[in-house]
Structures are given as structure tokens and as C-alpha cells.
Amino acid sequence: MSGDDKTQKTTAGFRNAEWTMSGLPEGTSVSVFPLRTHDGAACNGFLYWRGQPNTVICIMHPREFLATHYLIPDLVGAGFAVFTQTSRSVGNDLRLEHEVALLDVAAGLIQLRELGFEKIVLLGNSGGASLYTFYNQQSLLSPAARLDRTPGGRPVKLDEADLPEPDGLAYVSPHPGQGIILLNCIDGSVIDEADAFSVDPALDPLSPANGFADPPSSAGYEPAYVEKYRAAQRARVERLDAIAHELIDTRMTARKRFKESDADDDRRIGAHTPVMTIWRTAADLRYFDLSLDPSDRKYGSVWGQDPYQSNYGNVGFARFCSPESWLSTWSGLSSKAEMAKTAPSVEQPSIVISYTGDNTVYPSDSAAIFEALGSSDKVKHSVRGDHHGHALAEGEEPGRIEVGRLLTEWLAARFPAEKE
């Protein structure tokens, strides 16, 4: 079963980073920039260039480390500088709040303006798309109109921060936002958040009685079941939102009490920052039923083909997170980092490139993202490949190669690569 080419191998995380320094064009220079954000946090930037580039392409993800992103060699080879950046939450989204991460993005763009780059293009890959589009939305607002709090209530002083405006936005396999991704893949059959094995049999997506089938066969869920399951997923997210708010309220109320009571219990409760454990978040029906939102994708998710291992294992989306992180990043009902909410703000030139075998971003997602973009100068392409542009069949050219060509052609037509 594991060798069947109709099933999905694990591609999440670092598996999209596959070149070494020898893979860069001859003459490429690399510099590391320690960055300080407006609120004093630390993150890092990595600048790749050769010659005298006029335009820099930024690549960032809210939690992944992208210093060796697969598109860097193509972009540098075409005469552009590339700046990859970490967030303060790199490698761990336990405390990731997207509103705060906007200050991380800004720190990188401020550095690039200081270096003299005339044009900055944000390249949002996967979850980087919703982060960068959220940033773009806030950067185009007047300071007074910007968000001042996260969904969990944490103050964030975007109104006081310098948020340089980007000149263009490029998207490669962009997904609609981490919250929407989770809304679609959270297991709606869970009935007790304290019990990883709790299940409503009538909703169980891994039950043959509901249409499930092991690979290489495709599941076949009936429309009535799909509708009921989607409603259950939404209801579960609503319950988790309520839990998150209750945990935050308990802590903040204790802090207020302590100011008057000076009681030891209030001090302890006010200092306690609990972590939510959210099991079974790899159960999008489209992982298993290839007739839903049909595409060239293989059975499974970016976590692999085994639905039990990915859904019940300790590695997965939102497995451990603070209540604040849940509300800001992973809740499809509370997060503001959602393309449907932020893409209309994009007035700059933009390009959307999707992969036809993507098992994280589906055709309906890509179409909705492109339609939502507010730009009058926007183009869309579809390329064969999985979520990270790997070939779908043995001997086939990896889709990421065609993406490199499409992206550099689009950039060259709109942004000067090198200074005259």
C-alpha cells in the first residue's frame, strides 16, 4: 500500500527545502540580518543577491523556516534579490498570533527599505499567503484604522508601528488561511475534547458505514453526510472558541482580582497560561474522497497517506496551542488572517499559481482566492504538482520548475530586476 503511486507521501514542513549553497547561481551573495520588531522581539532575515538588484522578493511563513525555499535559485538567477524571513514563532506556533506576527513582517520590510531596494514583492507560499495578505491589508490602512487587539484581547500597537507597503504580491499554492484550513480538516466526530478517542459513530469520517475506504481506493461520502459533517466541524470550532475565551477570561479576571486581594491563589491563576491540546485535526473529507473538489491530487494529506496516523498522532495542525494562538491563528471563526477577509485589500499587481495535485489547497480554494483579490492587474496559472511542486508521476518534470519560469516572467514584466 505504501508504495502505491496513488497515495500521498508526507510533504509537510522542511520537505519543501531541497537545495544546498551549491545550487545557487554563481556569484550569489548571502547575508544574515538580525531583526528587531516594533515591540522588541527578535527574528532573522536572509538576503540572497548578485549584481545590483532593484527589486527584492520576500518569502515568509508564520511558523516555517524558509531560508532554503525552492524558488530562491530561480529568482536570484533572474536578477532579483530574495529575502527569506523567520517569525518570532519559527518552528513552533504554540503562541503564534497573526496580529503580532505582522510586526515581524514589518521589521523585514523596514530593513529592506533601509538597504535601498526600490520595489518589494511579497511571495506568499502556502500559509505565507494569508500572513502577507493580512499584513498588506493593515499596511494600507491609516494607523488609526488598524487593529489594536488580537481576537484573544491582547493589545497590539499596529497604529504605532511603521508598516511599509509592498509593491506587489505573488502567491504560490496559497491556502485560504490557517483557520479555514483547520475548519475543513478538524475531525467533526469528536464529542469530548478531553478524550482523543471519543467519536460519534454517525459522524466518524474513518467509518466504512459513512463511506470511508482505505487507500488506494477512494472514499465515497454521500452529500447528506458531507453536509452533516461540515456542520459538526463548525460546531466543534465554536466549542473550542468558547473554551479558549473561558481560559483567557479566567486568567484576566484573576489578575484584576489580585490587584485588590493580593491573594496568592489569584496571583497563581493570573500567571497561569494553559495550553490547549487539540486532537484529530487531519480529517478533511477531501483527503479520502477524491471525487470531492476533484483534482490531480493523491489520497491523503501533507502528513501522509495513513489517516489514522495523521489524525491520531501528536504531529499535526494546531495540536498544541495557547488560547490566544487558537483564536488568532487556528480558529476558522475567529481568525482575521483569512484570505476571504483580506484579499479584497490587494490593489497591487498580483499573481496566483496553484498546483493541480495539491492536497491542502483545492480548486475551489484557488478560484475563490483569485476572485477575492481586489487588484485590476491579476493573473492565474495552474501547474501540475503537489503542494510543494513535486512531480506527480515518475519521470515527470517537477511543477516547481514551471512555477519558477512563470513567476520570473511575471516579475520581469512589472518590476525592474536590476538597477540601471
Buried (B, 14 or more C-beta within 10 A) or exposed (E): EEEEEBBBBBBBBEEBBBEEEEEBBEEBEBEEBEBEBBBEBEBBBBBBBBBEBBBBBBBBBBBBBBBBBBBBBBBBBBBBBBBBBBBBBBEEBBBBBBBBBBBBBBBBBBBBBEBEBEBBBBBBBBBBBBBBBBBBBBBBBEEEEBBEEBBBEBEBEBBEBEBBEBBBBBBBBBBBBBBBBBBBBBBBBBEEBEEBEBBEEEBBBBEEEBBBBBBEEBBBBEEEBBEBBBEBBBEBBBEBBEBBBEBBEBBBEBBEBBEEEEEEEBBEBBEEEEBBEBBBBBBBBBBBBBEBBEBBBBBBBBBBBBBEBBBBBEEBBBBBBBBBBBBBBBBBBBBBBBBBBBBBBBBBBBBBBBBBBBBBBBBEBBEBBBEBBBBEEBBBBBBBBBBBBBBBEEEEEBBBBBBBEBBBEBBBEBBBBBEE
